[in-house]
């Protein structure tokens, strides 16, 4: 993610906060991203200097017209005018990060040796929330090579409680 995309996202985030429409803005951004990033050549067309700027802006208006909040349409137009429309995906990710930070929401990536039960996920989520003082959203996956235990990553911090890791630590101690 570039500093440019973070700057654009920050400006849009500030507008959304001022208007109290953070959720609406996020939803609209994700809809636009889904369409533009999921349609072959859509971003390339909007970024093409071979197409007059007026036509590119008209394309945005034609597709979304009155369906997008004004700030989001303006945001897309600014990205297009400034030649940064290809950074839309990164801008949406940066917006999501800003909203999560403002709401004290973190995503915990959990890798376990076996599928966790709903009760185990609930317990893990509650313990992480108590420990970190944040609301936690779990993203769980399975890696049978762990043998047992969990690896949890939250906000760049890794907590490796896997059996594989513990065995490696014991091996390091024994080999001195």
C-alpha positions as CSV (number, residue, x, y, z in Angstrom):
1,X,0.0,0.0,0.0
2,X,1.4,3.4,-1.0
3,X,1.5,6.6,1.0
4,X,-0.7,8.1,-1.8
5,X,-3.5,5.6,-1.2
6,X,-3.3,6.1,2.5
7,X,-3.6,9.8,2.0
8,X,-6.6,9.6,-0.2
9,X,-8.3,7.1,2.2
10,X,-7.5,9.4,5.2
11,X,-9.1,12.4,3.4
12,X,-12.3,10.3,2.6
13,X,-12.3,8.9,6.1
14,X,-12.3,12.4,7.6
15,X,-15.2,13.4,5.4
16,X,-17.1,10.3,6.4
17,X,-16.5,10.9,10.1
18,X,-17.6,14.5,9.9
19,X,-20.8,13.4,8.2
20,X,-21.3,10.4,10.4
21,X,-21.6,8.1,7.4
22,X,-18.6,5.8,8.0
23,X,-20.5,2.6,7.4
24,X,-22.3,3.9,4.3
25,X,-19.1,5.1,2.9
26,X,-17.4,1.8,3.5
27,X,-20.2,-0.1,2.0
28,X,-20.2,2.1,-1.1
29,X,-16.4,1.7,-1.5
30,X,-16.6,-2.0,-1.3
31,X,-19.4,-2.1,-4.0
32,X,-17.3,0.1,-6.3
33,X,-14.2,-2.0,-5.7
34,X,-16.1,-5.2,-6.4
35,X,-17.3,-3.8,-9.8
36,X,-14.2,-2.0,-10.9
37,X,-11.7,-4.6,-9.7
38,X,-13.9,-7.5,-10.9
39,X,-14.5,-6.1,-14.4
40,X,-11.6,-6.8,-16.8
41,X,-10.0,-3.6,-18.0
42,X,-12.4,-1.3,-16.0
43,X,-9.6,0.4,-14.1
44,X,-7.3,0.5,-17.2
45,X,-10.1,2.2,-19.1
46,X,-10.6,4.8,-16.3
47,X,-6.9,5.4,-16.2
48,X,-6.3,5.6,-20.0
49,X,-5.0,8.9,-21.2
50,X,-6.3,7.9,-24.7
51,X,-9.9,8.5,-23.4
52,X,-10.7,12.2,-22.6
53,X,-11.1,12.9,-18.9
54,X,-14.6,14.1,-19.5
55,X,-15.6,10.7,-20.9
56,X,-14.0,8.8,-18.1
57,X,-15.8,10.9,-15.5
58,X,-19.0,10.5,-17.4
59,X,-18.5,6.7,-17.3
60,X,-18.4,6.9,-13.5
61,X,-21.5,9.0,-13.4
62,X,-23.3,6.7,-15.8
63,X,-22.6,3.6,-13.8
64,X,-23.2,5.0,-10.3
65,X,-25.0,8.2,-10.9
66,X,-27.2,8.9,-7.9
67,X,-26.6,5.6,-6.1
68,X,-23.3,6.5,-4.4
69,X,-22.9,9.0,-1.6
70,X,-21.6,12.3,-3.0
71,X,-18.3,12.0,-1.1
72,X,-17.6,8.6,-2.6
73,X,-18.4,9.8,-6.2
74,X,-16.2,12.8,-5.6
75,X,-13.5,10.6,-4.3
76,X,-13.6,8.4,-7.4
77,X,-13.5,11.5,-9.6
78,X,-10.5,12.8,-7.8
79,X,-8.7,9.5,-8.1
80,X,-9.5,9.5,-11.8
81,X,-8.5,13.1,-12.4
82,X,-5.2,12.7,-10.6
83,X,-4.3,9.4,-12.3
84,X,-4.6,7.3,-9.2
85,X,-7.7,5.3,-10.0
86,X,-5.7,2.1,-10.2
87,X,-5.0,2.5,-6.4
88,X,-8.6,2.1,-5.6
89,X,-8.1,-1.3,-4.0
90,X,-5.4,0.0,-1.7
91,X,-7.5,3.0,-0.9
92,X,-10.4,0.8,0.2
93,X,-8.0,-1.3,2.3
94,X,-6.6,1.8,4.0
95,X,-10.1,3.1,4.6
96,X,-11.0,-0.2,6.3
97,X,-7.9,0.0,8.4
98,X,-8.7,3.5,9.6
99,X,-12.3,2.5,10.4
100,X,-11.1,-0.5,12.4
101,X,-8.5,1.6,14.3
102,X,-11.2,4.2,15.2
103,X,-13.5,1.4,16.4
104,X,-10.7,-0.4,18.3
105,X,-11.3,-3.4,16.1
106,X,-8.6,-5.9,15.2
107,X,-8.5,-9.0,13.1
108,X,-6.9,-12.0,14.6
109,X,-5.6,-14.5,12.1
110,X,-5.7,-17.9,13.8
111,X,-4.1,-21.0,12.4
112,X,-4.7,-24.3,14.2
113,X,-3.8,-27.9,13.7
114,X,-7.5,-28.9,13.6
115,X,-10.8,-27.0,13.0
116,X,-11.8,-25.0,16.1
117,X,-15.3,-25.5,17.5
118,X,-17.6,-22.5,17.9
119,X,-17.1,-22.7,21.7
120,X,-13.3,-22.7,21.3
121,X,-13.5,-19.7,18.9
122,X,-15.8,-17.9,21.4
123,X,-13.4,-18.5,24.2
124,X,-10.3,-17.5,22.2
125,X,-12.0,-14.3,21.0
126,X,-13.0,-13.3,24.5
127,X,-9.5,-14.0,25.9
128,X,-7.9,-11.9,23.1
129,X,-10.3,-9.1,23.7
130,X,-9.6,-9.1,27.5
131,X,-5.8,-9.3,26.9
132,X,-5.7,-6.6,24.1
133,X,-8.5,-4.3,25.2
134,X,-9.9,-4.3,21.7
135,X,-12.8,-5.9,19.8
136,X,-11.5,-8.9,18.0
137,X,-12.7,-10.4,14.7
138,X,-11.4,-14.0,14.1
139,X,-10.2,-15.4,10.8
140,X,-9.5,-19.0,11.3
141,X,-7.7,-21.6,9.1
142,X,-6.3,-25.1,9.6
143,X,-2.7,-26.2,9.0
144,X,-2.2,-29.9,9.9
145,X,1.6,-29.5,9.9
146,X,1.3,-27.6,13.3
147,X,0.6,-31.0,15.1
148,X,-1.3,-29.2,17.8
149,X,-1.9,-25.7,19.4
150,X,-2.4,-22.4,17.7
151,X,-0.6,-19.5,16.0
152,X,-2.4,-16.2,16.5
153,X,-1.4,-13.0,14.7
154,X,-3.0,-9.7,15.8
155,X,-1.9,-6.2,14.8
156,X,1.5,-7.5,13.7
157,X,2.2,-9.5,16.8
158,X,2.5,-13.2,16.6
159,X,1.7,-15.5,19.4
160,X,3.0,-19.0,18.5
161,X,1.6,-21.6,20.8
162,X,1.9,-24.4,18.3
163,X,3.3,-27.8,19.3
164,X,5.6,-27.5,16.3
165,X,7.1,-24.3,17.7
166,X,7.4,-25.6,21.2
167,X,9.2,-28.7,19.9
168,X,11.6,-26.5,18.0
169,X,12.3,-24.4,21.1
170,X,13.1,-27.6,23.1
171,X,15.4,-28.8,20.3
172,X,17.2,-25.4,20.4
173,X,17.7,-25.7,24.2
174,X,19.0,-29.3,23.9
175,X,21.4,-28.4,21.1
176,X,22.5,-25.4,23.1
